[in-house]
Amino acid sequence: MAPNEITITMKELLPIFEGITDAVFIDDADGICRWCNDACEDLYKITLEEIQDKPVDELESDGIFSPSVTRRVLDERREVTIIHKNRQGKMLLTTGTPIFVPDQVPKQISMVITTSRDITQLSRTSGKSDAARALLNAKRIRTTQNFDYDKSKKVIASSEAMQNVMMLAKRLASVNTTVLITGESGVGKGLIAKTLHDEGNRWKEPFVTVNCGAIPENLIESELFGYVAGAFTGSRSGGKKGLFEAAQNGTIFLDEISELPLNLQVKLLQVIQERQITPVGSTEAIPIDVRIISATNRDLESLVKEGKFREDLYYRLNVVPINVPPLRERHDDILPLIELNLAKCNHNLNENKTISSDALSILIKYPWPGNTRELQNIVERLIITTSHDVISADDIFEFIKQGASENTSISVDLSLAAAMEKAEKEILEQALDNYKTTRAIARVLQVSQPTIVRKLNKYGL
């Protein structure tokens, strides 16, 4: 044994396992159940006396564990994660980890430690979602080696809500009617607009995006419709083509249409009705053949009632509306979006980071007030700022709490974070009762010693 190595006995470990909120089983190398914690008794509605010293094959045939993860670990000699139901019908995520006898060749298993977690609520909110499939794949999401840029530009539509949106978008793609896309900020309205263009008969022609809220009011007319030479002080000597003319035969996407000034709303209405534009400083109209798609995160109908948006333009734009639901209503899209953005950021940053199953569970349950844009930002920031290869639950909590404190207008349910912190504090308190040094605690809890010091300080322990 190395000079600084600490040997932890099973007797010392059991109080730690007892303080863990997950159900914990310990089986020996012959598949005989030796111990389980109180959480296990709660989750499986059994007592230690009922299962202690019984073979897992017998417990499996009795229906207590169906199937037995320990049996698979012993057969396959590796960590195994499955999703299954207990006798009460609860959906469980169970991982069995083999513990090998040290310094023995060939390796022999000395025991199997199995943990189970109730994910019933997660599976209900996600339906038959990729949540289960991703968690089943093991304890973390891994990125693909070859990132597909074309796929990254497509709309993720694993949820029924987004599948309905995409069905409508594809039906509208080949018709030239104006479309108004609505939805909260960050839901992906721009991607839907691009889909309408790409799937239609104008796909070979230009797709021009205009952010109506980003162009100064005194410049927006000339940006949209262009201008002729000498139209105003500072204008180019040869004039300038406007964005509508640049989109000729293609599509113009007017994002944040609610921010268009009232005087420009009148001119846009004329363009829609007459299919022609007049550059600033000119008296000659230019015919245009452009499909108009607009988008907003505001309630245009309310703005019409308040006199802030023209009613006639509203009805012209809103011939066919497409509403993109927020991410919190599209649970089945969350995991594919995480996988896609993880792969994209890893590729761009030359990294190969993964996300642990605990961290993944938090991301699935998080309400995503900033929608897909927030998800993209969080994944990218996590990859950039984390120094370790596996992004953990602690990393996720820090970002979620930081985001909530930075934007007080966002209402975030941090009950999961609070529950995790409570459990973490309880485990640390029990560890302090059983071990005298932070190094010993760190070894038992499988984290670094500085992490233990930081967390002890955090909880005032």
N, C-alpha and C positions, 0 to 999 in steps of 0.2 A: 504493500500500500504506500502511495506517495506520501511524503511528510505532511502536506497540508490537506490530504484527503480525509473527509469525514464519513464515517459509516453510520447510516441511519437504520435503526432496527424497525421491523414491522410494528412493534409496540409503540414506537415513537411516531410512526406515520399515521396510525389509525385515527388519532384525534384530529389530525389535519384533514383526512378524508371525511371525517364526521362533520366538519365545518363547511364542506363544499355543498352547494345547493343542488348540483347534479347528483343523480343516483350513481353510486360506486359499488361495484362487485369485485371481489378478489377470488380467483380460482387457481388451483395449483396446476402443475404440469400434467397431471392425469385427468384434468377436467372436473375436479371435485370442488364444489363451492365451499369456500372457507370463511367468507365474511361479506357483509354488505352494510352500508350506512343507513341512517334513519330515512334519508331522502329516497333510498331504494324501496324501503318498506312502504313509504307513502305512494310512490309512483306505480308500483306493481301490486299494491294491496296484499303484501305478504309479510311474514316475520322472519327474522334471521333463523329462528328455531326450525321453521318449516323447510328451509333450503340448505341449511348448514350441513356439510359432510355428505351432500347428495351429488351424484354425477350430473353434469349439465345435460347429458343425453336423456336422463330420466326427467329432469325439469322441463326439457323441451317437449318430451312426449306428453307431459302433464299439461302442456299449453301455457306454462308460466312465461317461458321465453320462446317466441316463435318468429324466426328461427333463433338458435343459440349462436351468438357472435363468438363466444369462447371456442366453440367447436370448430368454427371456421378458422379462427386464429391458429389453433393447434394444428389443423390440417394444412393450412397454407403458410404458416410460419412467418406471418407479416401482419401489420396493422390492417384491420378491416373496419369499414364504416358502412352501416346499413340504415335504412328507414323502415320501420315496421310498426305494428299496432300491439298494444298490450291487451289483456283480457277485457278491459273496460272500453276498448275501442279508441284509446288515445294514440295519436301518431307520435312516435318516438324516433329520435336520432341517436343511434348507439354506436360507440366506437370501442373496439377491443384492441388493446396494445400489449404485445408480448414483452415480457421482461426476461432477458437472457442471462444465464449464469456467466459472470465475468471471467475473462481469460480462459475460456474453454473452447477447444477446437475438436470436432465441429461444434457449433453453437447449440446449446441446449436451453430450452425454455424453462425457467424456474417458476413463473407464474404468469397469469394474464389479468391485467387490470382493465375493467370495462366501465365506461361511463355512459349514462343515458340521460337524455334531455327531452322534455315534453315540447314538441313543436306543433301541437294540434292547432293552436291559434294561427300560427304562421302559415300552416298548410291551408287553413280555411280562407285566410285573406288572400292567399296566392292562388287558390283553386288548385288545379292539377299542374301548377306552374313549374317553371324551370328551377324554382327554389329547391324543390325536392331533388330534382335531377342533379343540380350543381352540388348540393350538400352530399348527395350519395356518391358523387365522384371521388370524394375523400374529404380532407380537412381544409382544403384551400382551393381557390380558383387559380388556374395557371394560364398564362398567355400562350398563344400559338407562336411558333417561330416565324412563320411567313404571314405578315399582316396584309390584309386585303384592303387597299385604299378604296376600291370601288364599293365594297360592302359598307365601308365606314360612311359613305355618303347616302346610303339608303335609310329609309325609315324603319325603325324597329317596331314590329307589329305582332308581338307574341300574344298580347292581351286581346280579348274579344272587342273591347272598346276601340282599340287602334285598328283592328282588322276591319271593323265597320267603317272607320274613317278612310282607310285605304281603298275599300271597295267603292265608296262614293267618289273618291278622288280619281280612280281609274275610269269610272263611268263618265266623269266630266272631262277627262283629259282630251278627248278628241272633238269636243264641241267648243265653240268660241265664245260662249257666254261668259260674262264677268262673274267672278267668284269672290266672296268675302270670307276670309279665314279668321276665326275668332279663337281666343284662348288666352290663358294666363301667360305672362312673360316667361320665356324659356321653355315652352312646351314643344317647340319645333315647327312653328308655323312656316318658317322659311323653307324647311325641307319638304313640307307638303306642297308649297307653291312650286318648288323645283320638280317635284314628282308630276304635278299637273302638266308642266312643260315637257319633261322628258318622255312621258308616256303618250303624249299627243302627237298630232301631225306637224307641229312646229319644232320638233326636237332638234332639227339641224340648224335652226335659226337662233339668233341671240336671245339670251335670258338676262335681262337687265334688272338689277335690284336697286331700289331707291328708298332710303330711310328718310321719311318725310319729317321726322323729328330732329334730324341731325344737320339739316341744311338751314342756314340763316334765312329768315323770312325775306330779306331784301334780295336774296340770290336764287330763291327756289324757282321762280318763274323762268328765269333764264337757264337754269339747270335743266328744267323739265322740257322746255320748248325751244331752247337755243336763242341765239340773237344774231342780228346782221351787223356788218361793220359800222362803227360809229353809233351804235345804239345807245351807249352811255359812256361816261368818262371811265377810262381804264379798260374798255372792251378791246378784244383782239382786233387787229386790223382786218383780218379776213372773216370775222364773225366766228360763231361756234355752233356746232350741231348739238341739239338737245338730246336728252336721254330717251324721249319718245321716238325721235328719228333714229337713234342708235339701235332701238329695239325693233326697227322695221321688219315686218313679216314674222317676228318672234313674239316674246312675252315681256311685259313690263310688270314688275312686282312692286307695288306701292306699300311698303311696310310702315307701320305706325300712321296709318291714314288719318286717324283722329287728330293728329297734330298739324294737318294741313290748314293754313289760314283760310278764313271765310272767302276772301277775294279770289284765292286760287281755287277754292272749291267750285266757284261759278265757272271758271275757265276749264276745269277738269270735266265738269258736266257737259260743256259745249264739245269737248274733244270726244267724249263717249257718244254723244248724240250725232255729231256731224262727221266723225272719223277724219278729222283734219286738225292740224295745229298751225298756229301763227307765231313765228319767232318774234322775240322782243325787238321793236324798232322796224318791223316789216308790216306791210299791208297785204302781202301775198300768202295765202294759205297753202300748206303742204299736205296732200292726202297721206294718211297713214293706215297701215293694216297691222294692228298690234292687239294682242290679247291682253286685257287688263285684269290682274289679280291683286287684291288688296288684303291687308291684314291689320288687326288691332287687338290690343289686350284690354280695351275699354268698352263700355256699354254704349254703342253708338246711338241706340234708341233713346237712352236717357239724355245723351248730349243733344239730340234733336229736340227733345222737350225743353231743354234748357236754352235753346237757341244758339248752341255752340257748334252745331253741325247741320248742314242743309238737308232738309227732309227729302227733296227731290234727288239729290246726289246719293243719299243713303239707299233709297229704293233702287237706284240704278246700279249701285255696287253690290247690293245684297240680293241679286237675282237668285243665286244659289249659295246658301251659307254652308260652311264646313266648320264645325266646332271641334277643336282638338282638346280632349280632356286632360286635366293635370296628371302628373305622374303618380300622385297618391291614389288615383282611381284606376291606375294601370299597373297593378302589382306584378303581373306576369312580364312586364317590359323591363323591370328594374335589373334583374340579373343579366339578361342579354346586353343591356346598356353598360353595366359594370364590366362585363367581359370584353365588350367591344372597345371601351375607352381604356381599359387596362392594357389591352393589346396595342392600341394606337399609341398610348403614351410610352409604353415600354419600347416600342419600335423607334419612336421619335427621339427618345432620350437614351437609347442604347442600354436599357436596363432589362432585368428579367425578374421583376418583383411579383409576389403573389399576395393574396388576401386570405387570412385565416378564416375558418368557418365561424368563429365567434364574431369577428368583425363583419363578416358577410351577413350574419343574422341581424346585426344592428342596422346595417345599410338597408336591408329589406324592410325593416319595420319603421325606419325613419320617414317622416311625412314629405320630405323634399319640397319645401315651400318655394324653392327656386327652380324646381322642375329639372328637366334634362340638362339645362345649362349649369345648374348647381352641381349636379352629379359629375359632369365633365370636369368642372373646376376642382372639385374635391379629390377625384381620382388623380388628376395631374399634380395637385399640390402634395398629396400623400406620397406619390412616387418621387417627387423632387426633394421633399424635406425629410423623409424617413431614411435613416442610415442603415437599417437592417433589411433583409431580403423579404421577410414576411410581415405584411402590414397587420397590426394587431388591433384588438378591441380598444386598447388604451389610446392608440393613435386616432381611431375614429372618434372617440369621445372628445378628445381635445379639439378636433376640427368642428364637431357639431356644436359644442359649447361656445367655441370662439365665434362661430357664425351667428349664433343666437345673441351673443353679447354685442357683436358689431352692428346688428340690425335689429333694433328693438321692435320694429313693426312686424317681424316674423314671429308667429306663435309656434313654438316647437315643444312637442311633448317629450320631456326628458325623463319620464318616469322609468324607462328602461335603464338609463344611465344611473339614476338614483338607486335603483335596485341593485345594479351591478356594484356600485360603490359601497353600498351597505354590506353586500356579501364579501367584497374584498376586505373591508375593514374587519369583519368578523373573523375571516381566515387569518389575517395578520395578528389579531388579538390572541387567537388560539396558538398561533406559531410562537408568539412572544412568551406564552405560558410554558411552552415545551422546549424552547431553545434559547441559549444565552447570547448568541452572536448573530449579527445580521448576515454573516457569511453562511452560517448553518441554515438560516431561514431561506436565503436565496437559493441554496443548493436543493433544499427540499421542494421549494415552489418552482424551481427550474427557471429562474430569472437572474439577472445580474445583481450583484450586491449593491451598486449605486441605485438601482431601481427600488430595492427594498428600503434603502435609506430615504429616498425621495418620498415613497409612499407612507412610510412611518411618520415623516414630518408633515405630510399632507393631512393625515388623520389625527395629528397631535398625539401619536403613540410613542 
